[in-house]
Amino acid sequence: MEELTAKQQNFLRDIVQGNIARINLLSGSVRSGKTFVSLLAFIVMVAKSKPTDTFIICAKTITSVRRNCIDFISDICGNDFTYSIFAKCGELFGRKVFFEGANDLRAENKIRGMTLTGAYCDEITLFTSDFFSMLLSRLSMPNAWLIGTTNPDAPGHWLKRDYMDRKNELDLKLYEFLIDDNTTLDKDFITNIKREFTGVFYERFILGKWVAAEGVIYRVFADNPSKYIFDTLKEKLSFITIGIDYGASVSKTVFIATGFGEGLRNVYILAEKHLDGIHEPQDIYEHFKQFYQYICNEYGSPTICYADYGALGQIISRGMQTMCISEGLPIRIQDCKKGTINDRIQLTCQLFGQGRLFIQRECKHTIGAFNNAVWEEKKIDTRLDDGTVEIDFLDAFEYSVYNFNKKLIAIQSEI
């Protein structure tokens, strides 16, 4: 087991000594040691409980529960922890432990009727407020408690507004952790992690601040675009994808070709093409074929296309796949993986921050979109999309890369 930092020791000391509140929140930056020590605390609290007590572990999804919580508990507790992901429950030291995802409006109904002594919550800002309030109502046993982690979000987020800001009114303890507090991490690793986050993501995930998203989104690029613009590729590409954002009404249909360097180390926006307004499917197919052939001639053959599936997108994509087969074009058309817009923005910001994302100089519209994209003033964490910035180009690029989100983020900067 890794050495505990001073802040981790202070928190765990409160737990062991029984100095625990009904709600115990660990907030702060990434890699600050929140999850590690909070799961240790959960294990301690379960071990101290009555054999008849019941508990729950919650995260955004069941997959997150397994990856972020169950695997750790299993490593620590060995045979004292048995579980079934399929059944969404297990036993820890003979006590019943349920697992649940909290990622949609139906999640609240999943825990109705439970009577719980303790709960562990991973990344609470990803929960719905209804799920969290329902969970608190299920913690109805004497001296029931909740331990949860969170990274900061917007200052108007329900967790901060309804709970953290009212800590003096509620039975709530707040523990704040920063990456610089984590003395177990290598200094070079910390330096690289700090480079990965820019703008609002740096303030939240590195400085641990609950701040509003405002101003220019891709500040690192906008401040020095020449650093990220290229004329000629300087490495061989491993593979190429195409992202498509289909236009509707006044928006554009946009094709973006993206190349990936060896080991996904670098990402290159190679070319862009757009069609204004609404077009017949056959016209879209013909323009796609021309774009595909251009990329083949300039950079090599794209192997897969990730297309927007909104509105009639799937129908158009199906027709495009039929066209590719009939024309002998060896490319697969499939639905893109969208995630949330802010997850896609964060990925792009991290790539810029690491100096790994580059744009071909001729991609004028994409360059302009990165330069001018801003957060909408009147909405929380929303990218402005009122027609003044060509967001369609950003969407198409994000579709071309987001299927590789986890792999791209996992690669550490070599700077």
N, C-alpha and C positions, 0 to 999 in steps of 0.2 A: 504494500500500500504506500502511496506517495506521502511525503512529509506534509504536514498541515501548515498552512500559513497562519500568521497571527490572527487575521480576521476569521479564518475558519475555526481556529481554536476557541475564540471568544464565543462564536455562535454555538459550537458543539458543547462548550462548557454550560451555556444556558440550558441546553437540551438535557444534558446529563443531570444537572442539578434541579431539574423540574421547573426552571424559570421560563416557562413556555406560555405564549398567549394563545387565544383561540385562533387567530390568524397570524401566521409568521411568514413574511415575504422577504425573499432575497432578491434584490434588484441590482442591476449594474451591467458592466461591459461583458463582452464575450471573453471566454477563456480566463475568467477571473476566479474560478473555483466554486461557483455557486452550486452547480448541479452535483458535483462530487460530495461536498459536505452536507448538502440538503438530503441526499439519498442516505448518507451515513446516519443522519439524524432520524430519518424515517425508520431505518432498521432498528435504531436504539429504542425509539418510541414503541414500535411493535413488540420488541423483546420485553419491554417493561409492562406491557398491557396484560389484561386478563385473557385467559384462553378462549373465552366466549366473545371477545371483541371482534369487530369487523372493520375492514379498511378498504380504501380504493386508491388506485393510481390512475391519474388522468393526464392526457396530453392531447395535442391537436388530433392525432389519429392513433389507431391501435398500433400501426407501424412505428410511430414515434414513441409510444409506450415501450415497445419491445426494444427499440434501438437505444433510447436514451435512459431507460430505467431498468427494465427487466434484466437485460444482459449484465448490467453492473451489479444488481442485487444477487444475481445467480453466481457471479464470480466471487463476491464477498461471502455469501452465506452457504454456498455449496448445497449439500443434501438437506439443509434446513429450509430450502426454498424449492418447492415444486409448483409447476404451473402448466396451463394449457392456453395458448393464444386463441385457439378455436373456441374454447368455452369461455374465454375472457375472465378467467379467475385462477387462483392458485392458493397455496398455503405457505406462510412464512412463520416459522417456529410454531406451527400448528394453528395459527390464526388465519381466518379467511381473508383473502385479498382479491378484490375485483379490479378489472382493468376496463377503462372506457375512453373512447375518443370524444372530443368536444368540438368538432369542426363544423357543425351545421345546426340549423334551427331544430332539427329532430333530436339532437343530443340531449336536450333537457328531459325529454320523456324517458330516456334510457335509465335514469337514476331515480325516477319517481318511486316512492315506496320503500327505498332503502333506509336503514337505520345504521349509522356509522359512528365509529369512535375517532377515526383519523383519516385524513386524505393527504395524498401527495399530488401536487399539480406542477407539471413541466411546461414552461413558457406560457404563462397565464394570459398574456396579451393576445394570444391566438384563439382564446376561448370566446364564446358569446357571453354577454353579461347575464343572460337568462340562465345559462348552464351554471355559471358560477354562483349566482344567488340561490338556485335550486340545490346545488351541492352544499352550500352552507346550511340550508334548511334541513338537509339529511344528516348533518353532524349534530345529532340530538342527544347523544349519550352524555352522561356527566363528564365534565372536563374534556369534551371533544376538541379536536385541534385540526388545523390545516397548515401544512408546510408547502410553500410554492416558490418557484423561481420565475423571473421575468427579466427580459431586456427592456430598456426604456422605449417608449413609443411617443406619440403626440401628447402634449400636455392635457388635451381634452379627452384622452382615452378613458373609458368608463372605469378601468381599474385604478387609475390615479385619481380621477375626480370623485368617485364614489367610495373609495376605500383608503388609498394612501394619503390623500389630502385630509382625511378625517381620522387619522390614526389616534389623535388625542380624544376623540369621541368614542372610538371603538376599542375592543380588546384586541389590539393589533400591534405587532412589533415589526419594524422595518430595518433590515440589515442591508447595507450598501457595500458592493464589491466592485473594484476596478482591476483591470488587467495588470496594472503596475503593482497591485497588492500581491499578485501571485508570484511569489519568489521561487516557486518550483519550475517556472518556465525559463527557457534559454533566452538571453537578452536579444540575440539576433532574431529569434522567432518572434518576440514581441515587436521588434522594429518592423519586421515584414508584415505582421498582422495589422499594424497601424497604417502601413502604406495601402493596404487593401481597401480601406474604407475612406470615403470622401464625403464632404458636405454633411447633410443631416445624419447620414449613416455613421460618420465618424463621431459626431457629437453624441449620438445615442449609444452606439455599440462599443466605442472606445472611452469616451469621457463619461458615459453613464448618465447623460442629461435627458430629461423629458422635454424635448424642444419641438417646435412646429417646423414642418417642412416649408421652406419659403425660398424665393429667389431662383437663380439658375440651378438646374438639376445637375448637369454634367460639368461642374465648375472646373475640374482638373483639365478637361479637354478644352473648354471655352477659354481658359486663361492662357493656354499654349497649344493651339491646334496643330502647329507645324510639327510638333514632337510626334504626333500620331498619324500624320498623313504621309503616304508613300507614293512613289512613281513606279518603282520596279520591285518586284518581290526579291528578297535576298535569301530565301530558303525554299526547299521543295515542300509542297503541300501533301499532307497525308490523305486528305479527302476534302470534298467540297459539297456544301448543301445549298439549297435555295429555299428562301422563306417567302411566302405570299400572304399579303393582306388584301383581300378582295374589297373593292370599292362598292359603295352604295350611295345613291343620291349624289351629293356633291363631293364625296371623298374619292380618292384615287385607288386603283388597283396597282399594287406595287410588288415588283419582284426584286429581291436582294440575294445576291450570291455571296456566300461566306466560305472562306478557306481556313483550314485548321493546320497548323504546323505540327511537327513531330511531337508526339505525346501530348497533344492539345496545349502545348506551351504557349503558342501565340495564335491569335485569331485575326483574320484579315477580311475586311469588307471589300470585295473585289469589284463588284459592279451593281448598278441599279437600273431599273427600267420601270416606267409607270404609264398608266393609261388613265386619262381624266374621265370622270363621270361614269355612266352606266354603259356597258358594252354587251353585245350578244356573246354567249359562251364561245361560239366558234371563233370569234375575233380574239377573245382572251387566249384560246388554245394556240392560235397562230402566232400571237406575240410571245407567248411562252416558248414555243418551239424556236423562234428566232433568238430569244434570249439564251436558251439552253445551248444552241449551236455556237453562239458568240462565246460563251464561257468555255465550251469545249475547245474552241480554236485558240483562246487566249491563255487558259490556265489548266485545262484538263477536264475530264468528264465528271459532272456532279452525279452523285450516286443516289441522293434522296432529296425530296422536296417536302417541306413541312408547311402545310397550308392552313389558313384560318378556316374554322368550321362553323362560324356564325352565319346566321341568315340562311342563304342558299349555298354556302361555301362547300358543304359536303357533296352536293349535287354537281357543282361545277368541277370539283376535284375528281369526282368519279368519271365525268366525261373527259377530263384532261388525261387521266390514266388510260382510258380507252384509246385516246388519240396517240399517246406515247407508244402504246403497244402496237397499234396499227402502223405507226411511222417507224417502228423499230428503234425507239429511243430508250436506252437502258437506264431509266430512272424511275424510282418508285415514288408515287404521290401519296402522302398520308396526312392525317390530321396533326396539327402542331400540338405541342404541350404548352399550354398557356401559363399555368401557375397564376399568381396575382401580378398585376402590373408592377406593383412595388417590388416584388421579388425579382422581376425581370430587370427593373431599373437598378436594383442593388447589384445584380450580377454584372451589368454593364459598368457601373461605377467601380466595382472591384477590379474588373479587367483593366480599365483606364488607370486606376490607382496603382496597379502592379506593373504598368507599362507593357501590357500584353495585347492590347487591342489597337489595330491600325486600319486606316481607311484609304482606299485608292483615291488619288486627287480628283479624278473625274466624277466621283460620286457627290456632286454638288448639293443635291437635295438632302442627302443623308448628313453631310457635313453641316449644312445649315440647320437641320433639325437638332443635331447635338449641340450646336452653338446656342440655339434660341429656346430650347425646351425649358419651361419654368413650372414651378408648383402653382396650382390654382390658389389664390388668396382666400377665397370664401369657403373652401372645402378642405377637410383634413386629409393630408397625404394623397392628394389627387393631382395627376399631371394635367396641366391645362390643355384642353382639346377643343378649342373654339374656332379652328380654321386658320389662326394666325401662325401656327407652327405646323410643319408637315409631319405630324405624328405617325401617319401611315407608314413612312419609311422606317421609323423606329420600331413600330410593331412588326413589320416584315423582317427586320434584322433580328429582333428578339425571338421570333418564331424559328429562325434559322439556327439558333444556338441553344435555345432553352432546354431542349431534350438532353443536353450534355451539362446541365447546370451543376449537378453535384460533382461530376468529374472535374469541371473547370475550376470550381471553388477549391477542390481538394489539392490542386497543384500549388505548391508554395513558390513564391517569388524567388528568383535566384540572384536578386540584386544584393 
